Amino acid sequence: MLTDRRLHPPGPKGHWLSGNTFEYDRDRMGFLMRCHDEYGDVFAYDKRTIVVRDPDLVHSLLTRTNEDFSSESSPVATRFDADRSATDSRLWMAARRSGWRGLNQDAAAAHTGRLRQLFDRQLNDTVGREVDVLALMETYSGHAAADFCLGADAKGIAEVVVENTRAIAPLSGSSEVLPEWFPSRTLNRFRQARKKTLDVLSRKIAARKSAAVPENPRDLLDVLLTIRPGLSELQVQRLIRGILLAAYGVPAASMAWALWTLTTRPALWATVEAEAMAWSSEEEPTLTELPRTEAVVKETLRLWPPTWLMGRTALRATALGKWSLAPKTQIMFSPYLMHRDSRWWPDPDTAVPDRWLNGGEPIRKYTYIPFGAGPRVCLGTRLGLTQLVLTMYWLTRNYRVVAPDALAVIPVFHNLLAPYGFQATFVRK
C-alpha cells in the first residue's frame, strides 16, 4: 500500500475481486479518459498503480528514471528486486552511452545509403497488388534495424526478430501477467524465441570479433566493438537486442500511420509530394531540407504515438508531486492523451503539420513525448525520425497509393497503437 493513505489519489473502486481489469480491457482508452475526466490528472487504478496525465509530473517521472524509478518491464511475471533493477540499469546505461556514440555520422550515412535499397526492394515486391501496410512496414523496419546494427552480417536477423516479437505480443498485450515457469504454449514459444535471438546474436558478435577491424565503422556493431574501454559481450548483446526489438513494431506503426495520414488527406499528400519532387540533387536530402515532410511526420507522431502507454516502477519510497509512493508502486501515463489534451494543443484531434514549421513547439513544455524523455529516451530518436522522413520522401516521389477503405481503419489500443487492417496498393509513377 502507499506510504500515506491521505495522499493516495482517488480512483474507481472496481470489482471486489477483479478490480478494474475487465472494464479496462473492454475499452482501454475509453476507461482512461473517463477516469481522468472524473478524478483529474492523477488517479489510482488500484492500490499499487496510479495513472498520471500532468506533464510536469510525467517529466519528473522520466527524468528521475534510474534514480527513483525503474523502467524495467517484462512480458512475464517476475519478483521486482530494486537492487537487481539498479544493477541492470547501470549495465544498460553504460551500453546505451556507447550506443549514443555509435549513432555517429559514418555509421548513419552508410546505413542511409543501404536503407534506400531496402525500401526499393520491399516496394518492388508489392507493386500493383493490395497489401497490409502495417505488415509491409514491419518487414521493412525489421530489415532496416538489422542492417543498421549488423550491416553485412544482418542476414537472418530480421526473421529471428519477427519470431521474437510475435512471441512477446500475446504476453505484452494482456493485463494478466503469468510467471515464466507457468506451463503454457505461449510462454514456451516466448522462451524459445528469446533463446534463439540471444544465441544468434552471440554467434554474430563472436564472428565479428574474429574479423579484421575496418578503418571506418559500417554499422553499430563495428562501433561498439572498437570502443575503449571495451564493452562486455553481454552489454553489446543486450544493447543490440534491445534496439532490434524496439525498432521492429514502433517504427513500422509510425510509418503506417504516416502513410495513412497522407493517404486520407490528399492536400497533405500533395504538399509532401511537391517537396519531394522539387529535390534535384543526387544526394539524399536531410531533415532540414524536407521541413514540410518532417512536420507531417511529427504531427503524425503527436496524433498516433505507437507507444501509447508507458510506465515506471518506484524503486524506493518516494514522492511524485504531492503523492507519496511506496516501493514497487507502478506509475502509468499515456502520451496519446497528453498529445491530444486541448489545454496544451489547439485543435488537438486535427492534423495540423504547420504547427511544427518555423521553429514551432508545443505551447506547454513536456507535452510531446513520442520517444519518451530522460535517461531512457529512445536511443534512436534522430535516426528513427530520419528513416520516417526519408521513407515518406521516397514514397511520394516515386509511387501513388490507392487505399479506398483507409478511412474505415479504427485505432486499436493494444500492445501498440497501429492502423490494423490498413490495406493499400502501391503503383509506381
C-alpha positions, -999 to 999 in steps of 0.1 A, spaced: 0 0 0 11 36 -4 31 52 24 3 77 34 -33 69 26 -42 106 28 -20 111 -2 -35 82 -21 -51 95 -53 -88 90 -58 -99 64 -84 -126 39 -94 -133 12 -68 -138 -16 -93 -150 -51 -87 -142 -66 -53 -123 -95 -68 -110 -84 -103 -107 -47 -96 -108 -26 -128 -91 -52 -151 -122 -63 -170 -135 -28 -175 -101 -16 -187 -96 -44 -211 -130 -38 -227 -121 -3 -237 -86 8 -226 -85 43 -239 -122 49 -230 -115 38 -194 -85 61 -190 -104 91 -205 -134 85 -182 -113 82 -151 -92 114 -160 -125 133 -166 -139 121 -132 -108 122 -110 -84 146 -126 -48 144 -139 -38 117 -113 -60 88 -104 -55 54 -87 -61 24 -109 -56 2 -78 -36 3 -46 -3 -4 -64 -9 16 -96 -16 53 -104 -21 69 -137 -8 104 -144 -15 130 -171 1 161 -157 30 170 -180 52 182 -151 47 151 -131 54 129 -162 86 149 -169 97 144 -133 90 107 -135 110 103 -167 140 124 -157 142 105 -123 143 71 -140 172 50 -128 174 72 -97 139 68 -81 121 49 -107 128 18 -129 117 14 -165 122 -24 -162 94 -43 -178 89 -80 -187 62 -99 -206 63 -124 -177 58 -120 -140 90 -117 -120 96 -106 -85 106 -70 -85 140 -66 -69 151 -29 -66 188 -38 -61 189 -60 -91 170 -34 -111 195 -7 -102 224 -30 -112 207 -38 -145 201 -1 -151 238 7 -147 247 -21 -171 221 -10 -196 230 27 -194 267 20 -199 258 2 -231 234 30 -241 260 57 -237 282 38 -260 252 33 -283 247 71 -285 283 74 -296 276 45 -320 250 65 -338 277 85 -354 278 102 -388 298 75 -406 276 46 -395 244 66 -400 255 77 -435 264 41 -445 230 29 -433 211 56 -451 226 45 -484 216 9 -478 182 19 -465 171 32 -499 180 -2 -514 160 -19 -487 130 4 -494 131 -2 -531 133 -40 -526 103 -41 -503 81 -19 -525 92 -38 -557 79 -70 -542 44 -55 -537 38 -31 -566 4 -35 -582 -12 -57 -556 -31 -49 -524 -11 -54 -492 -14 -50 -455 5 -17 -449 15 -25 -413 29 -59 -422 48 -44 -451 63 -17 -428 72 -43 -402 92 -62 -427 109 -31 -439 117 -17 -405 129 -51 -393 154 -53 -421 163 -17 -416 171 -22 -379 191 -54 -386 211 -35 -413 219 -6 -390 230 -29 -362 248 -56 -381 253 -44 -417 266 -72 -440 260 -97 -412 223 -89 -409 212 -119 -429 186 -139 -410 184 -114 -381 151 -98 -392 134 -131 -393 145 -140 -358 133 -106 -345 99 -112 -361 96 -145 -344 107 -130 -311 83 -100 -313 54 -122 -323 61 -145 -293 61 -115 -270 29 -98 -284 3 -120 -268 20 -116 -234 26 -79 -236 -9 -72 -248 -26 -89 -219 -34 -74 -185 -29 -109 -169 9 -115 -164 19 -151 -159 51 -164 -142 77 -176 -166 76 -212 -152 38 -215 -159 31 -244 -183 18 -227 -214 24 -229 -251 25 -191 -253 52 -189 -226 71 -218 -241 71 -201 -275 84 -169 -259 112 -187 -240 124 -205 -272 122 -173 -293 142 -153 -268 169 -180 -265 172 -182 -303 176 -145 -306 203 -144 -280 221 -174 -295 221 -159 -330 234 -125 -317 262 -143 -297 274 -160 -329 273 -128 -349 293 -109 -323 318 -137 -319 323 -138 -357 328 -101 -359 353 -101 -331 375 -126 -350 375 -104 -382 398 -76 -391 388 -42 -377 376 -18 -405 390 17 -408 355 33 -408 325 18 -390 300 2 -412 273 -4 -386 266 -1 -349 284 -34 -340 316 -21 -356 314 10 -333 305 -9 -302 334 -34 -306 360 -6 -310 350 15 -280 376 18 -253 374 7 -226 357 -22 -242 322 -33 -235 314 -69 -224 297 -92 -248 267 -91 -226 265 -53 -229 268 -55 -267 243 -83 -269 217 -66 -248 220 -32 -265 217 -47 -300 188 -70 -289 170 -40 -273 174 -19 -304 163 -47 -327 131 -54 -307 123 -17 -303 129 -9 -340 105 -35 -353 70 -27 -342 72 10 -332 88 24 -364 66 2 -385 34 15 -368 48 51 -372 54 46 -409 20 30 -414 3 59 -396 23 85 -416 12 68 -448 -24 66 -436 -23 103 -427 -11 112 -462 -35 88 -479 -66 101 -461 -56 138 -466 -49 145 -503 -39 181 -496 -11 168 -472 0 142 -498 2 170 -524 24 191 -501 48 163 -493 49 152 -529 57 187 -542 86 190 -517 99 156 -528 97 164 -565 114 197 -560 146 180 -547 171 178 -576 204 167 -560 217 132 -565 224 132 -527 196 122 -504 181 152 -486 185 158 -449 157 166 -424 164 203 -427 159 201 -464 125 184 -461 108 207 -435 72 200 -445 77 163 -447 93 164 -412 63 185 -400 39 158 -412 59 131 -395 60 150 -362 23 157 -364 16 120 -371 36 110 -340 16 135 -320 -18 121 -331 -8 84 -333 21 76 -309 26 38 -313 38 36 -277 5 50 -264 10 38 -228 42 39 -208 51 32 -172 77 32 -144 81 15 -110 91 32 -78 125 18 -67 120 31 -31 96 51 -10 95 85 -28 71 112 -39 57 124 -72 43 159 -68 21 157 -37 16 120 -39 36 96 -16 46 64 -33 57 31 -17 83 9 -32 70 -11 -62 42 14 -69 36 15 -107 30 48 -124 15 48 -158 9 76 -183 -4 79 -219 15 100 -245 -17 97 -266 -38 116 -240 -11 142 -234 -7 148 -272 -45 154 -276 -51 175 -245 -70 206 -255 -53 225 -227 -20 222 -245 -29 218 -281 -52 239 -303 -74 216 -325 -59 186 -307 -76 160 -328 -68 176 -362 -37 170 -382 -21 205 -384 16 200 -396 21 237 -398 23 239 -360 58 224 -364 71 248 -390 93 279 -384 105 265 -351 71 257 -338 70 239 -304 42 229 -280 27 257 -260 33 238 -228 67 220 -221 68 183 -217 35 176 -236 51 160 -267 69 127 -258 66 102 -287 101 90 -280 99 93 -242 124 116 -223 150 115 -196 179 89 -194 157 62 -210 147 83 -240 146 63 -272 181 56 -283 174 60 -320 152 92 -319 171 111 -345 178 81 -367 142 70 -364 129 104 -374 153 104 -404 141 70 -415 104 81 -413 110 113 -433 131 97 -460 105 69 -463 77 94 -469 100 113 -493 107 81 -514 71 71 -513 56 103 -525 83 109 -551 81 75 -567 47 60 -560 9 65 -560 -10 48 -532 -45 35 -537 -64 28 -504 -102 33 -509 -110 19 -475 -84 38 -454 -110 59 -436 -126 28 -422 -95 20 -402 -103 21 -365 -74 26 -340 -68 -3 -316 -51 4 -283 -34 -29 -279 3 -35 -272 10 -8 -299 -13 18 -313 -13 9 -350 -36 11 -381 -45 -26 -381 -63 -36 -413 -50 -7 -434 -48 -21 -469 -32 -3 -499 -19 -8 -534 14 8 -544 16 19 -580 49 32 -595 47 66 -611 
